[in-house]
Amino acid sequence: MLLSPALPSALAPLVGTTDFDTELGRLLDTLTTAQLYDIETACVERQRTYYGRKLVTALRLRTRELVADRETDSRWPVVGVVFGTCEWENGVFWETTGEVRHLDGTRSFVDLDFEDVSGLLADLSGTERPCGGERLRVDLLTGDVTVS
């Protein structure tokens, strides 16, 4: 069970002060292990949602640029992007090369290694913790970001 909604308002006056870490630590020390896991799960989910929304926005912009610059196999708008994984010494991450799906059904493989996109893919790798072979699917029509 998560903390009551009163907690954020109780901490609000402390945010940005030197007492925040102390007070948060004091409150966290009163929780059970199950409550701490619930908080961790809620925080990771919020991060995932935040990074996912930002990734959708960045991909909508970048894929429009790629289509306009004729760097894709179709002139139709991009409606989805799928990323695979790559493995580095420090873990598994989402690749920056993606398979883009156009409105006409054409699929193009393009390098999406733009600073904003690659940074968000790295951030999502930290929250999603992908395994080799998984796919990150970004639907640019609905804004859905899923892993399969």
C-alpha positions in Angstrom: 0.0 0.0 0.0 1.4 3.4 -1.0 1.5 6.4 1.3 -1.6 8.5 1.6 -2.0 11.4 -0.8 -1.2 13.7 2.2 2.5 12.9 2.0 3.4 15.0 -1.0 1.7 18.1 0.4 3.4 17.5 3.7 6.8 17.4 2.0 6.0 20.3 -0.4 7.2 23.1 1.9 10.5 21.2 2.3 11.3 20.6 -1.4 14.4 22.6 -2.3 15.5 22.9 1.3 18.4 21.2 3.1 15.8 19.6 5.4 14.1 17.7 2.5 16.5 14.7 2.5 16.4 14.4 6.3 12.6 14.6 6.5 12.1 12.2 3.6 14.6 9.8 5.1 12.7 10.0 8.4 9.4 9.3 6.7 10.8 6.4 4.7 12.3 4.8 7.8 8.7 4.4 9.1 7.6 2.3 6.2 7.5 -1.5 5.8 9.5 -3.3 3.2 6.4 -3.8 1.1 5.5 -0.1 1.2 9.1 0.7 0.1 8.8 -1.6 -2.8 5.5 -0.1 -3.8 7.1 3.4 -3.7 10.0 2.2 -5.8 7.6 0.6 -8.4 5.5 3.9 -8.5 8.6 6.0 -9.0 10.0 3.8 -11.8 6.6 3.8 -13.5 6.5 7.6 -13.3 10.0 7.8 -14.8 9.0 5.4 -17.6 5.9 7.4 -18.4 7.8 10.7 -18.4 10.6 9.4 -20.6 8.1 7.7 -22.9 6.1 10.9 -23.5 9.3 12.8 -24.2 10.5 10.1 -26.6 7.2 10.1 -28.6 7.5 13.9 -28.9 11.2 13.7 -30.0 10.4 10.9 -32.5 7.5 12.7 -34.1 9.8 15.7 -34.8 12.9 13.7 -35.9 10.9 11.3 -38.2 9.2 14.3 -39.9 12.7 15.7 -40.5 14.0 12.4 -41.9 11.0 12.1 -44.3 11.4 15.7 -45.4 15.1 15.1 -46.0 14.3 12.0 -48.0 16.3 9.7 -45.7 13.5 7.1 -45.6 12.1 4.7 -48.2 8.7 6.4 -48.3 7.5 10.0 -48.3 4.5 9.1 -46.2 4.5 10.1 -42.5 6.0 7.7 -39.9 3.4 6.2 -37.6 5.6 3.9 -35.5 9.1 3.1 -34.6 10.6 -0.2 -33.3 14.0 -0.4 -31.5 16.0 -3.5 -30.8 18.6 -3.9 -28.1 22.4 -3.9 -28.0 24.7 -5.1 -25.4 27.5 -3.1 -23.8 29.9 -3.9 -21.0 27.6 -2.1 -18.6 24.3 -3.7 -19.7 21.7 -4.0 -22.4 20.3 -0.8 -24.0 17.9 0.2 -26.7 19.6 0.7 -30.1 19.4 4.1 -31.8 18.8 2.6 -35.2 15.1 2.0 -35.6 12.6 0.4 -38.0 10.1 3.1 -38.9 6.7 2.2 -40.2 5.1 4.6 -42.6 1.4 5.3 -43.1 1.5 3.5 -46.4 3.0 0.4 -44.8 6.5 0.9 -46.0 9.3 0.1 -43.5 12.5 1.9 -43.4 15.6 1.3 -41.2 17.0 4.7 -40.1 19.6 6.0 -37.7 17.9 8.0 -35.0 21.0 8.8 -33.1 20.0 12.4 -32.4 21.0 13.7 -29.0 17.4 14.0 -27.7 16.4 10.5 -29.0 19.5 8.7 -27.9 19.4 10.3 -24.4 15.8 9.3 -23.9 16.5 5.8 -25.1 19.3 5.5 -22.6 17.0 6.9 -19.9 14.3 4.3 -20.8 16.9 1.6 -20.7 17.5 2.5 -17.1 13.8 2.2 -16.2 12.8 -0.7 -18.5 16.0 -2.7 -18.0 15.6 -4.5 -21.4 16.8 -8.0 -22.1 18.5 -9.0 -25.3 16.1 -9.6 -28.1 13.3 -7.4 -26.7 11.7 -4.7 -28.8 10.7 -1.2 -27.8 7.6 -0.2 -29.8 6.6 3.5 -30.1 3.3 4.2 -31.7 3.4 7.8 -32.9 -0.4 7.9 -33.5 -1.5 6.9 -30.1 1.6 7.8 -28.1 1.9 4.2 -26.7 5.3 3.0 -25.7 5.5 -0.8 -25.1 8.1 -3.5 -24.7 7.7 -6.9 -26.2 
